[in-house]
Amino acid sequence: MRHMLLLLLLATSGASAILLTWRHWNELETRFNPSLIRIELEGELRRLSPEEIRTVLAPFAGQGFFDLDLDRAREQVESLQWVESAAVGRRWPDTLSVRITEETVIARWGENQLITQRGGIISPAIAETDQSLPLLGGPPDSHFDVMRQYQRLNQILYPAGLRLSGLNASPRRSWRLQLNGVTEVVLGSEDLVNRLQRYVDFYRRQPEHERLRHEVADLRYGSQFSIRLRETDSGAGLARR
C-alpha cells in the first residue's frame, strides 16, 4: 500500500512538472533561446553599405539564438556583389555578428565591368568604376586569360618603370598593349615574352626625352621592331631597330 502511494505521488509530481513547464514554455524559451534582434558588422566597408547587409539578413531577424542556420545566413551575405567572403556567428544573448571581406578589384573589363583579384566579373554602377585601373578587353568570356596575360607581361615591364595601363586581345589572340597611358604596343600573337623583352631593353637604353616620344611600337617583326615617334617642332619621326 505504501509502495502504491509512493508511485502515485511520483506520477502526480511528474504531471505537475510537465503542466508547469507547458504553461511557462514561452517564458522559458525566451530565457534559454532568446530571439536575435541585433546585427553587429565587423571589418571595413568601402563598397558595401550596412543597409545592404541588413536587408539580406532581415529574414533571419527574430529567430531563436540556437535556431538560426548560420550557413544559410552566410550564403545570403556572400550573394552580395562586392562580398568576397563572410563569417557569420552568434553572440549571446541576442546578436548576430558578421565579418565581411570585400572583393579586391585589379582592372576594368570593357566599358563598364571590373575584374576581381580572383578572376570574377563585377558589373557596378558607373560611378563605382575607378578610371585609374588598367583597361583590359577581349572576346566574350576571355577575361580570365587576359588577366593572366596582364600579370605575366607586367612582370617584364615593371623593372623598367613601365606600367601596363591597357591590354586587349583580338579573337585570334593578337595582343595590343598600352604603356603608361601614352605608348601603344602592337605585340602580335607569337613569342610575346621575347618580343616585349627586346623592346624593354631598347627602351631602357633611351634618354628620357626619347622615351616620352614613343607613340606606337610595332613588335611583329621577329627580332626587329619599328617605333613611331610623336611629332615635334621638326615634324613626325620613325625609328626602326
Secondary structure by P-SEA (a helix, b strand, c coil): caaaaaaaaaaaaaaaaaaaaaaaaaaaaaacbbbbcbbbbccccccccaaaaaaaacccccccccccaaaaaaaaaaccccccbbbbbbcccbbbbbbbbbbbbccccccbbbbccccccccccccccccccbbbbbcccaaaaaaaaaaaaaaacccccccccbbbbccccbbbbbccccbbbbccccaaaaaaaaaaaaaaaccaaaaaacccccccccccbbbbbccccccbbbbcc
